[in-house]
Amino acid sequence: MLQTKALVFEKKPLAKVHSILTSQGFTLTGIDESVKYRAPLRDSSTESIYWLEIPIDQNASGPNDAKLGVPSLYGEMRIPRPVKEAAESKLYEIADYLRNIFEKKVAPPPAQKPHNSSMAKDEDEMKRLGKEMESMPTNTELDESGWIPDPIQYESKS
């Protein structure tokens, strides 16, 4: 057994626990009372595979809740220190995901100014647009110079 205080042992929704563990490379083994999640850890120096296993108590307080049990690490050979450290690191990572998913408070969306149904979003922009419009030629001036006003906003009656 691993001596770790990483994992949070209070009950959590089973679907969330399952999602986090499977995203971390664990596979579900067992059914009913003996549900466990297992993940392989490979020691690159010996090419041996060790198994990190986390039991789940599904009857924590309801069928949709899960309580993590004490994790264990095992293999065919004596477990090297780097493999133990990798297992503890993985457990701390899982604990962090579990804490963050349940303790994270959703921040309200930033306040947005309501749309005011105008071309300008504020008074400064309205002044700037007004100055731009003053320098624009009128439809009459465009007609006199041979240009066609765009967009044509009205049609003459003649």
N, C-alpha and C positions, 0 to 999 in steps of 0.2 A: 504494500500500500504506500501511497505517496503521502508524505507529511506536508500538506499545503493548506494554507488558509485563503487561497485565491478564490475558490468558488463560493458563491452565495448559496446557502442551503435552504433559503426559504422558498415557499411554493411560488411557481410562476406558471403562466398559461402554457400548456403542453405544445401548442402549435408554434409559439415563439421559440421555446427551447429547442424543439425539433429543427426549426428553420436555422437557428444559429449554429447548432451542432453540425448539421449536414453541410452548411456553408463552410465550416471549418475542416471538412474532410472526414467527418465521422459517419459511420453507417449504423443503422438501427439493427440490433440483433435481439432475439428473444421475443416473447410475447407475454401478455398478461402481467403476472407478478414479477417476472424476471426480465424486464426490459432494460437493455443496456445499449450504449452507443460506444463504438470502437473505432479507433483511428490507428493506422500503422505509423510507426516512427522507424526510419531506416538509419542505421549506424553506418556511415560511409567508410569508416576504417575497417570494419569487419564484414560489411555487406549483410549484416544480420538485421532482421526485422523484429521490432518490439511492438507491443500493443498497449495503447493507452485506452483504458476502459472507464466509462462513467455510468454507474447504475442510475436508473430513474425509478422513483416511487410514484406511480401514477395515481395512487389512492391517497394523495396528500390531504385533500379535502373535497375532492370531486373528480369526476371522470375527465374533465378538461384541464386539470391542474397537474403539474409535475414538480417533484422535489428531487434535486440532484443528490445522489448518494456520494460516498467517499470514493474518489477515483483510485484506480490501481494501474500499475505498469508491470507487464510481464513479458517474458520471452524465453527462448530455449537456453540462453547463456546468462551469465551474471550481467546485470545491466550496468553499462559504463556510465560514468559521471556525465558526459555530454548528452547522453540520451535522457537521463533524469532531468537535466537542466532544460532540455528541449521540451519535455513533457510539462514541467512546471511553467515554462514560458507560455505554452499552449493553453494551460489552465487559467493563467492570469489573463490571457487574451479573451478567452471565453467569458470569464468573470466580468471583464470590462464591457464586453458587448451586452451581457445580461443587465448590468447596472445601468448602462447608458440607455438601453431601449426602454427601461421602465422608469428611470428617474429623469429623463430628458423632458423638459417642459417645452411645449411648442410655443414659440414666440408669435405674437400676433403679427399679421402682415403690416408693413410700414404704412402709415397714414398717407393717403393719396388725396391730392386736391381734386375736388369734384370737377367734372368737365363742365365748362360754362357755355358751351354751344357757340363759341365765337372763334374768330381766326387767331386772336391773341390770348395767351394764357394769363397775362397780367398787364398792369398799366404801362410798365416800361416797354414791353413788346408792342403794345398798341401805339405808343408814341413813335417808336422806331418805324413801324409799318406806315404810319401816317406820313412821316417824312419821305419814305420811299414812294408813296402814292403821289405826293406833291410833285415829284420830279418826273412822273410818268406822263406821256402825252395823252390828251383826251381823245375820244373817238372822232370828234370834229377835226382836230389837228392831224390825226392819222389819215382821215379821208382826204384832206387837203393835200397831204404829201403823197397820196397815191397808195397808201398802205391799207390793208383790210384789218379792221379791229378784231382782235381775238381774245376772248370768245365774243361772238356777236351776241349781244344781250337783248337786242330788240330789232324789229324789222320796221323800216319806214313804210308808211301807208301809200306812198306814191308808186 
